[in-house]
Structures are given as C-alpha cells and as structure tokens.
Amino acid sequence: MGEVAKDRWVNRRRMAWLALLAGLAYPVLLLLTESDQVAGVAMPFYTFVTGVLASYFGWATWDDVAQRKQ
C-alpha cells in the first residue's frame, strides 16, 4: 500500500515541474526571439502555468490532509 501512495502523484508532480520550468524559460525565449507574437501570448501562457501549479498545490494539500485523517 505504501508503494501505491508513493507513486500516486508522480505524473502530477512531473506536470507541475514542467509547467514551472516552462514558466521560467519563457522570458529567455522572449529575449532570444524578440518577437511581438511570442510576447503577445505571455498573459494566457502565465495564466495557464499559474492554473496548473495552483491546482497541483491545492489538490496535493487537500489529499495530504485527507490521507492523514484516515
């Protein structure tokens, strides 16, 4: 049972890390390309990244609290 609980959030954690890394790499992309089109996508991009990270943190915290109550 411990192995299942350990592997339970692996893919979600990977998705959160990739979103975080993409959010950190985006300004570098802007500097390298100096494109107005890439800069125009910044707000929706960061809204998406923030949503992914916030949902991961929220659900992980909620799941941790639920597991501790059992």
N, C-alpha and C positions, 0 to 999 in steps of 0.2 A: 504494500500500500504506500510506503514511503517513496518508492521509485515513481509511482504514478503521480503523486503530489509534486515531486521534484520536476518531472517532465511536463507538467500540466501547462505551464506558462512559457515554455521555451519559444514557440513561434511568435507569441505575442510580444515577448521581450525582444526578439530579433527585429520585429516590425518597428517597435519603439526606438531601438538603437539606430536602425536605418533612417527613420524619419528625423531623428536628432542629427545624425551625420549629414543628411541631405540639407537640413536647415543651416548647418554650419558651413557647408560647402557652397551654398548658393551665392553668398557675397563674392567668393573667389571667382565663380563663374561670371558674375556681373563685371568684375574687374578685368577678366581676360577677354570677354567678348565686347564690352562697351556697347551693347545692343539695347535700343529702346524697347524692342519687343520682349526681350528677356526681362527687362526691368518692369515692364507693364504687368507681368504675371506675378510680381512679388507678393501683393496682398492676398490673392487667392491661394498661392503656394504656402505662405506662412499661416494662413487660416487653417488649411488642411493639416499642416505639420502640428500646429497647436492642438487641433482637434484629436489627432492620433495620440499625441503624448498625454493630453489631459484625460482622454478616455482610458488609456492604459493605466495611468496613475490612479485614477478613480476606481476602476474595477479591480485593480490589484489590491488596493487598500480595503475595499469592501469585501473581497474574497478572503483576505487575511483575517479580517475581523470575524467573518462568518466561520472560518475554519477554527479559530481559537475558541469560539463559543461551543463547539461540538465536543 
